[in-house]
């Protein structure tokens, strides 16, 4: 597959991604793609049939705690809204940022 990468394909990918690139950049990216694909080709030649799949190599485990509500640390709705510039029926009012 690596022999199918050329400047034309790199420019096409850049166009699809809406990333403007110069001819010099497309040449450098083509070289970089080819180098990356060559490394992948080398990795695919390695026999991993006797290697067990690994998802975690450090032996560390997540430390989890129970999700407990501590009412003494909770805000009342009135307290939570006390510094808001604009509120409406118990909610924060913020400027609209999405048009559609």
Secondary structure, DSSP 4 states (H G I P E B T S, - for coil): -GGG--HHHHHHHHHHTT----HHHHHHHHHHHHHHHHHHHHHHTS--TTSPP-S-SS------------GGGPPPHHHHHTT-S-EETTEE--------
